[in-house]
Amino acid sequence: MHSTDSDPVTMVVTAHPAPGNQKEWEQTLTNTIQASLKFPGHLGTTVLKQESRSRPTYQIVLRFDRLENLERWKNSPEREHWISRLHALEHRPPVITHNTGLETWFEFSHQDEHRPHPPKYKMAIIIWIAVYISIIPIINLIRPYTSELHFLIGSAITTSITVPLMTWVMIPLLSWLLQKWLYPEPNHS
């Protein structure tokens, strides 16, 4: 997928706090996120915690409106300060990836950072299902309130509800439910 410097960009960090440092690491991560919020183009940060018997794993998904603004954050003294504090509390270096486009929606699903993204046709099917099951109920729920409005205004209201629902609820849920189909185990012969 081709991208330009003006496309939104996502940085995904998979981090592993050392045993006994988890609470301090989480507080330092909170401070790091708060520092990043002050930078232009910051679109949000999502933190996913995956419990394991031995050590928890965290996936931090940081979104910026364009590569230039992400680079500004990455090269800032503020980030350097907080990241050095985080690294001191981790038992191994984090894995960092950068993505633009549709593949960023599927970043949460696979645990092996060396596995490729699913094929585009599988991503398209998941997105179609997410759009379909998000938009039909929303249209039916809000139609009584938007029927008197101009079509474009009603459509704007509908999409302002369905796009976040699809992005932050339906696609991650479907990616999790269908992860064996999206990321089949390689055949070892």
C-alpha positions in Angstrom: 0.0 0.0 0.0 1.5 3.3 -1.0 1.4 6.2 1.4 2.5 9.8 1.3 4.0 12.0 4.0 0.6 13.6 4.4 -1.3 10.3 5.2 -2.2 9.4 8.8 0.4 7.2 10.3 0.3 4.7 13.2 3.2 3.6 15.4 2.6 0.3 17.2 4.9 -0.5 20.1 4.9 -3.9 21.7 6.4 -3.6 25.2 7.3 -6.0 28.0 7.7 -4.4 31.5 10.0 -6.4 33.8 8.5 -8.3 36.6 8.0 -6.1 39.6 8.1 -2.9 37.6 4.7 -3.1 36.0 3.0 -0.4 38.1 5.9 2.1 37.8 6.1 1.2 34.0 2.3 1.9 33.6 2.6 5.3 35.4 5.6 6.2 33.2 3.6 5.2 30.1 0.8 7.4 31.2 3.2 10.3 31.6 4.7 9.5 28.1 1.2 9.6 26.6 0.3 12.8 28.3 3.5 14.4 26.9 2.7 13.1 23.4 -0.8 14.7 23.5 0.8 18.2 23.4 2.3 17.6 20.0 0.6 18.8 16.8 -1.2 16.2 14.8 -1.7 13.7 17.7 -4.8 11.7 16.9 -4.9 9.4 20.0 -3.2 6.6 21.8 -4.7 3.2 22.6 -3.1 0.8 25.1 -3.9 -2.9 25.0 -2.7 -5.1 27.8 -2.4 -8.8 27.2 -2.0 -10.9 30.3 0.2 -13.9 30.3 1.1 -16.3 33.1 4.8 -15.2 33.0 4.8 -11.6 31.8 2.2 -9.1 30.5 2.6 -7.6 27.1 1.4 -4.2 26.1 0.6 -2.9 22.7 0.6 0.9 22.4 -1.0 2.3 19.3 -0.1 5.9 18.7 -1.7 7.8 15.8 -0.6 11.0 14.1 -2.2 12.9 11.2 1.0 12.7 9.2 4.5 11.3 9.2 6.1 14.7 9.8 4.2 15.2 13.1 5.0 11.6 14.3 8.7 12.3 13.5 8.5 15.6 15.4 7.3 13.6 18.5 9.8 10.8 18.0 12.7 13.2 17.8 11.7 15.4 20.7 13.6 15.7 24.0 10.3 15.0 25.9 9.9 11.6 24.2 13.6 10.7 24.7 13.2 11.5 28.4 10.1 9.3 28.9 11.2 6.5 26.6 14.6 6.1 28.4 12.6 5.8 31.7 10.3 3.2 30.2 13.3 1.2 28.7 14.9 1.1 32.2 11.7 -0.7 33.5 11.5 -3.3 30.6 13.0 -6.8 30.5 13.6 -6.6 26.7 13.5 -3.9 24.0 10.1 -3.0 22.6 9.2 -3.9 19.0 8.1 -0.8 17.0 6.3 -0.8 13.7 4.9 2.1 11.6 1.9 1.7 9.3 -0.4 3.7 7.1 -3.6 2.7 5.6 -5.9 -0.3 6.2 -3.3 -2.6 7.8 -3.3 -0.4 10.9 -6.8 -1.7 11.8 -5.5 -5.3 11.9 -2.4 -4.6 14.0 -4.0 -5.7 17.3 -4.9 -9.2 16.1 -1.7 -10.9 15.5 0.8 -11.6 18.2 3.8 -12.5 16.1 5.3 -9.2 14.8 7.1 -11.2 12.1 3.9 -12.4 10.5 2.8 -10.4 7.4 -0.5 -8.5 7.4 -3.5 -10.4 6.1 -4.2 -10.2 2.3 -6.1 -7.2 1.2 -9.1 -9.2 0.2 -9.4 -10.5 3.7 -9.1 -7.0 5.1 -11.8 -5.8 2.7 -14.2 -8.6 3.7 -13.7 -7.7 7.4 -14.2 -4.0 6.7 -17.3 -4.7 4.7 -18.8 -6.9 7.5 -18.0 -4.2 10.0 -19.6 -1.4 7.9 -22.7 -3.5 7.2 -23.3 -4.6 10.8 -22.5 -1.1 12.1 -24.5 1.0 9.7 -27.8 -0.9 9.4 -28.7 -0.7 13.2 -27.6 2.9 13.4 -29.6 4.0 10.4 -32.7 2.4 11.9 -32.1 3.8 15.3 -31.6 7.4 14.2 -33.9 7.6 11.2 -36.8 8.9 13.3 -34.6 11.8 14.5 -33.0 12.6 11.1 -35.8 12.1 8.6 -36.7 15.8 8.6 -33.1 16.9 8.1 -31.4 17.4 4.7 -30.0 14.1 3.3 -26.4 15.3 3.7 -26.8 16.4 7.3 -28.5 13.1 8.2 -25.7 11.2 6.4 -23.1 13.2 8.3 -24.7 12.3 11.6 -25.0 8.6 10.6 -21.4 8.4 9.5 -20.1 10.3 12.6 -21.6 7.5 14.7 -20.8 4.5 12.5 -17.1 5.3 11.6 -15.9 5.3 15.3 -18.1 2.3 16.1 -16.5 0.4 13.1 -13.0 1.6 13.8 -12.7 1.0 17.5 -15.3 -1.7 18.2 -16.3 -3.7 15.2 -13.0 -4.2 13.3 -11.0 -5.1 16.4 -13.8 -7.5 17.5 -14.1 -9.1 14.1 -10.3 -9.3 13.8 -10.1 -11.1 17.1 -13.1 -13.4 16.3 -11.7 -14.3 12.8 -8.0 -14.3 13.7 -7.4 -17.9 12.6 -8.8 -17.0 9.2 -6.9 -13.7 8.9 -3.6 -15.2 10.2 -3.6 -19.0 9.4 -0.8 -21.1 10.9 1.9 -21.8 8.4 1.9 -25.3 7.1 5.0 -27.1 8.2 5.7 -30.1 6.0 
